[in-house]
Amino acid sequence: GIRSDYGPIRTVVHTAAAIGWNAISQITVEEFGHSYAAKAIGANNLAELLADEPPDTFIFFSSAAGVWGGARQGAYAAANAHLDGLAEK
C-alpha cells in the first residue's frame, strides 16, 4: 500500500546488525541465527519485497568482517559476506 499511497520507492538503506561476540566454535545455533538474520535475512526480505519494482538505489551497510573475518564475530562476518553477495546480484 505504500507505493499506491506515496508513489515509487526510490531509495532503500539497510543498516541492521546484531553482533554476537563468540568464536564460531562456541556459538549456539540460536546465537548464530539471531546475528545472521538481523543483517542477511532482513536484506533478503527487503530485496524480495521490492523485486517487482526495484528502487533506484539500494544501500547495504556491510563490514570488512565479511572479507577478513573478525575476532569472535563469526556469524556477523557470515552475514556481511551474504550482503556482499546480495549486492552483486
Residue, then its C-alpha position, 0 to 999 in steps of 0.5 A: g500500500i505504500r507505493s499506491d499511497y506515496g508513489p515509487i520507492r526510490t531509495v532503500v538503506h539497510t543498516a541492521a546488525a546484531i553482533g554476537w561476540n563468540a568464536i564460531s566454535q562456541i556459538t549456539v545455533e540460536e546465537f548464530g541465527h539471531s546475528y545472521a538474520a538481523k543483517a542477511i535475512g532482513a536484506n533478503n526480505l527487503a530485496e524480495l519485497l521490492a523485486d517487482e519494482p526495484p528502487d533506484t538505489f539500494i544501500f547495504f551497510s556491510s563490514a570488512a568482517g565479511v572479507w577478513g573475518g573478525a575476532r569472535q564475530g563469526a556469524y556477523a562476518a557470515a552475514n556481511a559476506h551474504l550482503d556482499g553477495l546480495a549486492e552483486k546480484 
